[in-house]
Amino acid sequence: MAKRVLLYVLLVFPTLEAQNHLTTTATGRYFNVVRRNLEASADVMPAEKYSFRLTEGQMTFAEWLIHSTQRNYSDCAALKSETVPEGERRAAGLKEKAEVSKALKDSFAYCADALKTLDDQKAIASDSASYALLHLVVHNNEIYGNIVGYLRVNGIVPPSTASRAAQKAKKN
């Protein structure tokens, strides 16, 4: 009996460890969702509204996307143990919808690549890796929360709301 239990533990434990619950959840439930929402927001906002601010002193719509782009590069470079790519620095000078949207999408692609090789052990191996993973997810959700106001004030249904409405319509 003891041999069976030992064999079970030896066979099952590595499988459980390999499941990477932290990074799988962070990627699937949070990163992929906020990535879709921010990229879709960049697409649905008209080009002439990229310079729009809710109030004086706030960032423009484009500046929010640029901020996300820059942080994505910084956080994901930390996850990859690389120096921050040049795209992070170049993002600051972007203004037009096409270039801002492309930079945002490129930064998310860079992060998706970083997350492919990230496992739970790497994510918790250092403070910088843990911070980068958490910041990537939490910060982009905060940015999306701000962007939703910009979209709504301009009469645009935010992508997350539009997605839920489409799912509801399919059920009915």
LUMPA-922570 format. One record per residue: residue number from 1; x, y, z of N, C-alpha, C in turn. Coordinates in nm, 4 decimals. Layout:
REM residues N
REC/nr/n.xx/n.yy/n.zz/ca.xx/ca.yy/ca.zz/c.xx/c.yy/c.zz
REC/NUM/X/Y/Z/X/Y/Z/X/Y/Z .
...
This chain:
REM residues 172
REC/nr/n.xx/n.yy/n.zz/ca.xx/ca.yy/ca.zz/c.xx/c.yy/c.zz
REC/1/0.0821/-0.1199/0.0000/0.0000/0.0000/0.0000/0.0865/0.1264/0.0000 .
REC/2/0.1890/0.1277/0.0825/0.2774/0.2440/0.0902/0.3469/0.2671/-0.0431 .
REC/3/0.3795/0.1581/-0.1129/0.4447/0.1711/-0.2436/0.3499/0.2352/-0.3442 .
REC/4/0.2219/0.1995/-0.3366/0.1237/0.2588/-0.4270/0.1097/0.4087/-0.4020 .
REC/5/0.1035/0.4471/-0.2762/0.0908/0.5882/-0.2418/0.2132/0.6647/-0.2893 .
REC/6/0.3318/0.6096/-0.2656/0.4553/0.6738/-0.3097/0.4574/0.6857/-0.4616 .
REC/7/0.4191/0.5807/-0.5309/0.4152/0.5837/-0.6777/0.3155/0.6889/-0.7258 .
REC/8/0.1993/0.6947/-0.6622/0.0981/0.7933/-0.6972/0.1528/0.9350/-0.6797 .
REC/9/0.2159/0.9611/-0.5667/0.2714/1.0934/-0.5396/0.3786/1.1278/-0.6427 .
REC/10/0.4633/1.0318/-0.6747/0.5696/1.0574/-0.7718/0.5161/1.0827/-0.9119 .
REC/11/0.4058/1.0201/-0.9456/0.3481/1.0393/-1.0785/0.2593/1.1622/-1.0870 .
REC/12/0.1814/1.1900/-0.9824/0.0842/1.2976/-0.9870/0.1458/1.4330/-0.9508 .
REC/13/0.2333/1.4397/-0.8537/0.2883/1.5679/-0.8098/0.3560/1.6451/-0.9229 .
REC/14/0.4425/1.5818/-1.0023/0.5022/1.6588/-1.1127/0.3968/1.7102/-1.2107 .
REC/15/0.2894/1.6358/-1.2303/0.1819/1.6799/-1.3188/0.1141/1.8027/-1.2619 .
REC/16/0.0864/1.8017/-1.1306/0.0242/1.9174/-1.0685/0.1163/2.0382/-1.0745 .
REC/17/0.2432/2.0173/-1.0499/0.3401/2.1263/-1.0533/0.3510/2.1848/-1.1938 .
REC/18/0.3412/2.1010/-1.2952/0.3559/2.1460/-1.4335/0.2344/2.2230/-1.4835 .
REC/19/0.1254/2.2227/-1.4083/0.0043/2.2904/-1.4540/0.0132/2.4425/-1.4464 .
REC/20/0.1019/2.4939/-1.3665/0.1259/2.6386/-1.3606/-0.0021/2.7198/-1.3443 .
REC/21/-0.0689/2.6989/-1.2341/-0.1969/2.7657/-1.2104/-0.1871/2.9174/-1.2117 .
REC/22/-0.0841/2.9726/-1.1517/-0.0685/3.1179/-1.1456/-0.0539/3.1784/-1.2843 .
REC/23/0.0433/3.1309/-1.3595/0.0686/3.1914/-1.4908/-0.0409/3.1582/-1.5915 .
REC/24/-0.0998/3.0395/-1.5804/-0.2099/3.0039/-1.6697/-0.3298/3.0941/-1.6448 .
REC/25/-0.3626/3.1164/-1.5182/-0.4749/3.2035/-1.4843/-0.4452/3.3478/-1.5232 .
REC/26/-0.3263/3.3945/-1.4897/-0.2896/3.5333/-1.5228/-0.2973/3.5571/-1.6730 .
REC/27/-0.2513/3.4593/-1.7501/-0.2515/3.4745/-1.8956/-0.3909/3.4599/-1.9537 .
REC/28/-0.4562/3.3491/-1.9239/-0.5847/3.3193/-1.9861/-0.6991/3.4063/-1.9406 .
REC/29/-0.7060/3.4285/-1.8113/-0.8213/3.5001/-1.7578/-0.8033/3.6515/-1.7560 .
REC/30/-0.6813/3.6971/-1.7438/-0.6598/3.8409/-1.7274/-0.5828/3.9058/-1.8421 .
REC/31/-0.4665/3.8550/-1.8757/-0.3868/3.9176/-1.9816/-0.4584/3.9133/-2.1161 .
REC/32/-0.5020/3.7962/-2.1593/-0.5658/3.7844/-2.2909/-0.6911/3.8701/-2.3013 .
REC/33/-0.7664/3.8793/-2.1922/-0.8903/3.9576/-2.1932/-0.8600/4.1073/-2.2037 .
REC/34/-0.7695/4.1555/-2.1199/-0.7402/4.2987/-2.1252/-0.6678/4.3345/-2.2549 .
REC/35/-0.5898/4.2423/-2.3059/-0.5246/4.2663/-2.4359/-0.6307/4.2871/-2.5435 .
REC/36/-0.7275/4.1961/-2.5501/-0.8356/4.2094/-2.6492/-0.9098/4.3411/-2.6319 .
REC/37/-0.9408/4.3758/-2.5061/-1.0170/4.4982/-2.4805/-0.9402/4.6242/-2.5186 .
REC/38/-0.8129/4.6300/-2.4852/-0.7341/4.7493/-2.5197/-0.7096/4.7588/-2.6702 .
REC/39/-0.6775/4.6476/-2.7323/-0.6555/4.6496/-2.8777/-0.7842/4.6872/-2.9508 .
REC/40/-0.8968/4.6331/-2.9070/-1.0254/4.6660/-2.9701/-1.0616/4.8128/-2.9456 .
REC/41/-1.0280/4.8638/-2.8273/-1.0528/5.0054/-2.7975/-0.9731/5.0947/-2.8925 .
REC/42/-0.8486/5.0567/-2.9155/-0.7646/5.1325/-3.0089/-0.8262/5.1325/-3.1482 .
REC/43/-0.8883/5.0227/-3.1851/-0.9499/5.0117/-3.3176/-1.0793/5.0914/-3.3302 .
REC/44/-1.1637/5.0900/-3.2252/-1.2962/5.1523/-3.2390/-1.2961/5.3039/-3.2194 .
REC/45/-1.1964/5.3557/-3.1507/-1.1923/5.5018/-3.1321/-1.1520/5.5670/-3.2641 .
REC/46/-1.2304/5.6622/-3.3116/-1.1957/5.7304/-3.4372/-1.0617/5.8047/-3.4249 .
REC/47/-0.9906/5.8122/-3.5343/-0.8580/5.8754/-3.5371/-0.8614/6.0186/-3.4821 .
REC/48/-0.9661/6.0931/-3.5148/-0.9727/6.2324/-3.4693/-0.9951/6.2440/-3.3187 .
REC/49/-1.0276/6.1352/-3.2524/-1.0504/6.1360/-3.1071/-0.9282/6.0886/-3.0283 .
REC/50/-0.8208/6.0567/-3.0947/-0.7010/6.0110/-3.0244/-0.6398/6.1225/-2.9395 .
REC/51/-0.6699/6.2473/-2.9706/-0.6196/6.3601/-2.8915/-0.7220/6.4053/-2.7864 .
REC/52/-0.8317/6.3332/-2.7743/-0.9391/6.3678/-2.6808/-0.8970/6.3442/-2.5361 .
REC/53/-0.9326/6.4389/-2.4490/-0.9148/6.4269/-2.3029/-1.0518/6.4423/-2.2373 .
REC/54/-1.0756/6.3668/-2.1327/-1.2013/6.3846/-2.0596/-1.2061/6.5223/-1.9953 .
REC/55/-1.0987/6.5610/-1.9313/-1.0868/6.6942/-1.8721/-0.9432/6.7408/-1.8887 .
REC/56/-0.9246/6.8706/-1.8764/-0.7892/6.9263/-1.8849/-0.7039/6.8650/-1.7737 .
REC/57/-0.5814/6.8342/-1.8070/-0.4917/6.7750/-1.7082/-0.4866/6.6236/-1.7137 .
REC/58/-0.5830/6.5621/-1.7810/-0.5803/6.4172/-1.7975/-0.5070/6.3814/-1.9259 .
REC/59/-0.4669/6.2559/-1.9340/-0.4014/6.2093/-2.0558/-0.5022/6.2023/-2.1695 .
REC/60/-0.4525/6.2159/-2.2904/-0.5370/6.1947/-2.4071/-0.5587/6.0444/-2.4231 .
REC/61/-0.6530/6.0099/-2.5082/-0.6772/5.8686/-2.5371/-0.5486/5.8032/-2.5868 .
REC/62/-0.4794/5.8692/-2.6788/-0.3533/5.8155/-2.7329/-0.2490/5.7995/-2.6227 .
REC/63/-0.2418/5.8953/-2.5330/-0.1429/5.8869/-2.4245/-0.1676/5.7673/-2.3335 .
REC/64/-0.2947/5.7334/-2.3102/-0.3242/5.6124/-2.2311/-0.2706/5.4887/-2.3023 .
REC/65/-0.2927/5.4807/-2.4323/-0.2449/5.3648/-2.5081/-0.0923/5.3597/-2.5123 .
REC/66/-0.0312/5.4755/-2.5253/0.1153/5.4834/-2.5254/0.1701/5.4418/-2.3889 .
REC/67/0.1039/5.4847/-2.2847/0.1452/5.4466/-2.1492/0.1398/5.2943/-2.1333 .
REC/68/0.0337/5.2341/-2.1807/0.0227/5.0876/-2.1775/0.1355/5.0238/-2.2572 .
REC/69/0.1613/5.0761/-2.3752/0.2676/5.0240/-2.4614/0.4022/5.0266/-2.3896 .
REC/70/0.4339/5.1390/-2.3314/0.5631/5.1534/-2.2641/0.5761/5.0576/-2.1457 .
REC/71/0.4723/5.0496/-2.0664/0.4775/4.9599/-1.9496/0.4811/4.8131/-1.9921 .
REC/72/0.4102/4.7808/-2.0997/0.4159/4.6427/-2.1491/0.5592/4.6044/-2.1830 .
REC/73/0.6268/4.6925/-2.2565/0.7651/4.6630/-2.2932/0.8539/4.6504/-2.1695 .
REC/74/0.8378/4.7411/-2.0744/0.9204/4.7369/-1.9537/0.8934/4.6118/-1.8714 .
REC/75/0.7667/4.5825/-1.8470/0.7315/4.4661/-1.7651/0.7720/4.3353/-1.8323 .
REC/76/0.7474/4.3253/-1.9599/0.7743/4.1989/-2.0285/0.9225/4.1783/-2.0562 .
REC/77/0.9979/4.2870/-2.0665/1.1439/4.2729/-2.0749/1.1948/4.2128/-1.9443 .
REC/78/1.1370/4.2546/-1.8324/1.1749/4.1975/-1.7028/1.1402/4.0479/-1.6979 .
REC/79/1.0246/4.0116/-1.7517/0.9850/3.8699/-1.7531/1.0777/3.7873/-1.8417 .
REC/80/1.1292/3.8494/-1.9467/1.2185/3.7797/-2.0393/1.3659/3.7929/-1.9994 .
REC/81/1.3923/3.8697/-1.8944/1.5303/3.8994/-1.8520/1.6103/3.9613/-1.9667 .
REC/82/1.5469/4.0572/-2.0332/1.6095/4.1277/-2.1452/1.6144/4.2770/-2.1138 .
REC/83/1.6923/4.3487/-2.1918/1.6861/4.4942/-2.1819/1.5565/4.5389/-2.2509 .
REC/84/1.5066/4.6517/-2.2086/1.3805/4.7024/-2.2628/1.3985/4.7332/-2.4110 .
REC/85/1.3081/4.6814/-2.4957/1.3189/4.7052/-2.6405/1.3049/4.8530/-2.6765 .
REC/86/1.3571/4.8874/-2.7909/1.3546/5.0240/-2.8430/1.2109/5.0753/-2.8604 .
REC/87/1.1154/4.9858/-2.8830/0.9762/5.0254/-2.9004/0.9222/5.1029/-2.7812 .
REC/88/0.9745/5.0766/-2.6630/0.9306/5.1475/-2.5426/0.9653/5.2957/-2.5539 .
REC/89/1.0857/5.3269/-2.5941/1.1303/5.4659/-2.6058/1.0604/5.5365/-2.7226 .
REC/90/1.0474/5.4664/-2.8337/0.9854/5.5260/-2.9534/0.8379/5.5600/-2.9313 .
REC/91/0.7718/5.4864/-2.8448/0.6278/5.5060/-2.8237/0.5949/5.6483/-2.7791 .
REC/92/0.6827/5.7098/-2.7036/0.6564/5.8442/-2.6504/0.6302/5.9480/-2.7601 .
REC/93/0.6870/5.9298/-2.8781/0.6712/6.0269/-2.9857/0.5550/6.0002/-3.0797 .
REC/94/0.4767/5.8996/-3.0526/0.3671/5.8633/-3.1424/0.2442/5.9501/-3.1179 .
REC/95/0.1703/5.9790/-3.2239/0.0508/6.0643/-3.2125/-0.0691/6.0090/-3.2895 .
REC/96/-0.0450/5.9574/-3.4081/-0.1534/5.9163/-3.4980/-0.2090/5.7786/-3.4614 .
REC/97/-0.3375/5.7595/-3.4894/-0.4058/5.6351/-3.4546/-0.3321/5.5121/-3.5063 .
REC/98/-0.2967/5.5100/-3.6331/-0.2365/5.3894/-3.6919/-0.1071/5.3509/-3.6205 .
REC/99/-0.0230/5.4497/-3.5933/0.1060/5.4197/-3.5302/0.0907/5.3855/-3.3819 .
REC/100/0.0004/5.4524/-3.3128/-0.0227/5.4238/-3.1702/-0.0834/5.2852/-3.1557 .
REC/101/-0.1819/5.2546/-3.2382/-0.2478/5.1238/-3.2336/-0.1494/5.0111/-3.2659 .
REC/102/-0.0675/5.0314/-3.3662/0.0310/4.9289/-3.4032/0.1323/4.9080/-3.2908 .
REC/103/0.1789/5.0166/-3.2308/0.2754/5.0054/-3.1210/0.2151/4.9297/-3.0034 .
REC/104/0.0893/4.9598/-2.9715/0.0210/4.8889/-2.8626/0.0140/4.7395/-2.8931 .
REC/105/-0.0301/4.7062/-3.0128/-0.0436/4.5651/-3.0513/0.0925/4.4951/-3.0539 .
REC/106/0.1952/4.5644/-3.0990/0.3301/4.5058/-3.0982/0.3767/4.4788/-2.9550 .
REC/107/0.3454/4.5703/-2.8640/0.3867/4.5515/-2.7246/0.3137/4.4333/-2.6621 .
REC/108/0.1872/4.4163/-2.6960/0.1127/4.3009/-2.6444/0.1653/4.1706/-2.7044 .
REC/109/0.2041/4.1737/-2.8301/0.2632/4.0539/-2.8920/0.3950/4.0183/-2.8224 .
REC/110/0.4737/4.1189/-2.7902/0.5995/4.0987/-2.7177/0.5706/4.0335/-2.5819 .
REC/111/0.4675/4.0804/-2.5146/0.4305/4.0236/-2.3849/0.3760/3.8814/-2.3988 .
REC/112/0.2963/3.8574/-2.5005/0.2439/3.7217/-2.5214/0.3588/3.6243/-2.5407 .
REC/113/0.4617/3.6676/-2.6111/0.5803/3.5852/-2.6304/0.6502/3.5595/-2.4962 .
REC/114/0.6594/3.6610/-2.4141/0.7220/3.6457/-2.2818/0.6430/3.5481/-2.1959 .
REC/115/0.5112/3.5548/-2.2043/0.4266/3.4690/-2.1210/0.4297/3.3227/-2.1650 .
REC/116/0.4623/3.2984/-2.2912/0.4705/3.1596/-2.3404/0.5743/3.0779/-2.2644 .
REC/117/0.6828/3.1415/-2.2263/0.7914/3.0689/-2.1599/0.7907/3.0880/-2.0085 .
REC/118/0.6955/3.1635/-1.9581/0.6882/3.1891/-1.8150/0.6104/3.0783/-1.7461 .
REC/119/0.6679/3.0240/-1.6412/0.5942/2.9282/-1.5593/0.5892/2.9828/-1.4166 .
REC/120/0.5150/2.9134/-1.3311/0.4970/2.9620/-1.1946/0.6295/2.9798/-1.1219 .
REC/121/0.7212/2.8883/-1.1429/0.8501/2.8975/-1.0749/0.9264/3.0236/-1.1159 .
REC/122/0.9264/3.0542/-1.2444/0.9938/3.1755/-1.2916/0.9225/3.3005/-1.2412 .
REC/123/0.7899/3.2939/-1.2363/0.7113/3.4106/-1.1955/0.7353/3.4483/-1.0499 .
REC/124/0.7645/3.3514/-0.9670/0.7860/3.3808/-0.8253/0.9333/3.3740/-0.7854 .
REC/125/1.0209/3.3537/-0.8829/1.1634/3.3376/-0.8534/1.2290/3.4672/-0.8063 .
REC/126/1.1753/3.5813/-0.8466/1.2345/3.7082/-0.8050/1.1246/3.8116/-0.7856 .
REC/127/1.1570/3.9117/-0.7073/1.0611/4.0205/-0.6873/1.0295/4.0909/-0.8184 .
REC/128/1.1313/4.1090/-0.9027/1.1080/4.1818/-1.0281/1.0164/4.1037/-1.1221 .
REC/129/1.0307/3.9710/-1.1271/0.9426/3.8910/-1.2131/0.7999/3.8914/-1.1591 .
REC/130/0.7841/3.8759/-1.0292/0.6499/3.8767/-0.9689/0.5826/4.0112/-0.9912 .
REC/131/0.6560/4.1183/-0.9662/0.6026/4.2526/-0.9858/0.5636/4.2745/-1.1314 .
REC/132/0.6497/4.2339/-1.2231/0.6233/4.2552/-1.3655/0.4965/4.1830/-1.4095 .
REC/133/0.4793/4.0581/-1.3661/0.3594/3.9825/-1.4035/0.2341/4.0483/-1.3470 .
REC/134/0.2377/4.0805/-1.2188/0.1207/4.1433/-1.1573/0.0931/4.2808/-1.2182 .
REC/135/0.1969/4.3572/-1.2396/0.1797/4.4910/-1.2962/0.1229/4.4843/-1.4374 .
REC/136/0.1710/4.3901/-1.5157/0.1229/4.3730/-1.6525/-0.0285/4.3576/-1.6548 .
REC/137/-0.0793/4.2736/-1.5688/-0.2227/4.2452/-1.5671/-0.3013/4.3568/-1.4991 .
REC/138/-0.2609/4.3948/-1.3794/-0.3366/4.4929/-1.3019/-0.3337/4.6305/-1.3698 .
REC/139/-0.2178/4.6743/-1.4104/-0.2039/4.8076/-1.4680/-0.2827/4.8210/-1.5982 .
REC/140/-0.2772/4.7204/-1.6832/-0.3537/4.7283/-1.8080/-0.5033/4.7302/-1.7822 .
REC/141/-0.5483/4.6617/-1.6786/-0.6898/4.6687/-1.6438/-0.7267/4.8072/-1.5919 .
REC/142/-0.6371/4.8704/-1.5179/-0.6617/5.0079/-1.4732/-0.6689/5.1023/-1.5934 .
REC/143/-0.5797/5.0837/-1.6871/-0.5808/5.1671/-1.8079/-0.7109/5.1467/-1.8843 .
REC/144/-0.7523/5.0209/-1.8987/-0.8777/4.9946/-1.9687/-0.9950/5.0625/-1.8966 .
REC/145/-0.9940/5.0589/-1.7648/-1.0998/5.1252/-1.6881/-1.1076/5.2738/-1.7189 .
REC/146/-0.9943/5.3376/-1.7378/-0.9934/5.4794/-1.7752/-1.0432/5.4987/-1.9174 .
REC/147/-0.9979/5.4138/-2.0061/-1.0334/5.4265/-2.1478/-1.1834/5.4080/-2.1716 .
REC/148/-1.2470/5.3256/-2.0903/-1.3909/5.3039/-2.1042/-1.4654/5.4369/-2.0954 .
REC/149/-1.4239/5.5237/-2.0038/-1.4877/5.6554/-1.9924/-1.4703/5.7384/-2.1180 .
REC/150/-1.3540/5.7334/-2.1768/-1.3269/5.8072/-2.3004/-1.4171/5.7572/-2.4131 .
REC/151/-1.4324/5.6260/-2.4207/-1.5174/5.5678/-2.5251/-1.6636/5.6072/-2.5036 .
REC/152/-1.7119/5.5880/-2.3820/-1.8541/5.6157/-2.3533/-1.8901/5.7622/-2.3775 .
REC/153/-1.8057/5.8549/-2.3359/-1.8329/5.9970/-2.3566/-1.8423/6.0287/-2.5054 .
REC/154/-1.7744/5.9492/-2.5862/-1.7777/5.9696/-2.7314/-1.8825/5.8823/-2.8003 .
REC/155/-1.9730/5.8237/-2.7220/-2.0832/5.7466/-2.7782/-2.0430/5.6093/-2.8301 .
REC/156/-1.9319/5.5557/-2.7816/-1.8829/5.4256/-2.8277/-1.9001/5.3230/-2.7160 .
REC/157/-1.9602/5.2112/-2.7496/-1.9753/5.1023/-2.6526/-1.8392/5.0357/-2.6351 .
REC/158/-1.7907/5.0272/-2.5111/-1.6599/4.9634/-2.4879/-1.6601/4.8172/-2.5326 .
REC/159/-1.5470/4.7679/-2.5789/-1.5390/4.6301/-2.6285/-1.5870/4.5234/-2.5297 .
REC/160/-1.5571/4.5405/-2.4022/-1.6002/4.4404/-2.3044/-1.7522/4.4360/-2.2945 .
REC/161/-1.8176/4.5517/-2.2995/-1.9636/4.5581/-2.2956/-2.0219/4.5041/-2.4255 .
REC/162/-1.9638/4.5406/-2.5364/-2.0109/4.4926/-2.6665/-1.9990/4.3403/-2.6740 .
REC/163/-1.8926/4.2869/-2.6196/-1.8714/4.1418/-2.6203/-1.9780/4.0706/-2.5375 .
REC/164/-2.0071/4.1240/-2.4192/-2.1109/4.0637/-2.3343/-2.2475/4.0722/-2.4014 .
REC/165/-2.2766/4.1839/-2.4653/-2.4049/4.2011/-2.5339/-2.4169/4.1014/-2.6491 .
REC/166/-2.3073/4.0793/-2.7211/-2.3086/3.9830/-2.8319/-2.3302/3.8415/-2.7804 .
REC/167/-2.2677/3.8069/-2.6688/-2.2869/3.6741/-2.6100/-2.4300/3.6535/-2.5627 .
REC/168/-2.4889/3.7581/-2.5045/-2.6265/3.7520/-2.4584/-2.7214/3.7315/-2.5769 .
REC/169/-2.6947/3.8014/-2.6856/-2.7793/3.7909/-2.8052/-2.7745/3.6505/-2.8638 .
REC/170/-2.6582/3.5874/-2.8589/-2.6440/3.4496/-2.9101/-2.7274/3.3519/-2.8283 .
REC/171/-2.7367/3.3754/-2.6978/-2.8118/3.2859/-2.6101/-2.9625/3.2977/-2.6340 .
REC/172/-3.0061/3.4172/-2.6741/-3.1512/3.4405/-2.6931/-3.1975/3.4018/-2.8275 .
